[in-house]
Amino acid sequence: LATVAVALVTTTSLVAAHERGPFDVAQVDAAKPLPAGVKAKGKAVEQVWTWTEGDMTTAGAAVLSSTDTVKDGRVVARKLFVQYYRGKPGKLKQVRLVQDGVPTCEYDVVARFVPGSVQITDEDTDEISELSFAYDVTCISDVSPATRKLLLLEGPAKHALRGDTQIDAGVGGQAGGDQLVE
């Protein structure tokens, strides 16, 4: 009877541990080699994330990178890349590529990932991870709001919230902060 009780407790613990993921979500040092089969689209790797899907057999990875175009010592364009991978460990396949940026700019190039915006979740509990991230893109010559995009990728699907940053316009006024759900 004691053996049956221990087996029951052990089995129950294993079932409870297999809740929907993702599991083992980790930000990997961007200077280290990328996971097998993963190649960054941009020249500068900014962030790398890895995880295990809720089925406990599928791996995931995200690579956020960028490429600058420099002319006369000044950045005149920047492309941002987000690559979303899924598959068996060691055999990841790119499921989605997002590319955006500022193609040419005579003023200040703003093309950057919003710090702290990357999240890997499974909110709909279908064992397919959702990768969400935000970034700003604009060519700017003053203190105007920048275009901000918040994207959520789940497999090949993409959902977007587009708008602009909100800035203090002085004397208690605000500018920007508009948004559009796509």
Secondary structure as UniProt FT lines:
FT   HELIX           2..17
FT   STRAND          23..28
FT   TURN            30..31
FT   TURN            36..37
FT   STRAND          44..52
FT   TURN            54..55
FT   STRAND          59..71
FT   TURN            72..73
FT   STRAND          74..88
FT   TURN            89..90
FT   STRAND          91..102
FT   STRAND          108..113
FT   TURN            115..116
FT   STRAND          119..121
FT   TURN            123..124
FT   STRAND          130..140
FT   STRAND          147..154
FT   TURN            155..156
FT   STRAND          157..164
FT   STRAND          166..170
FT   TURN            171..172
FT   STRAND          173..176
FT   STRAND          179..181
//
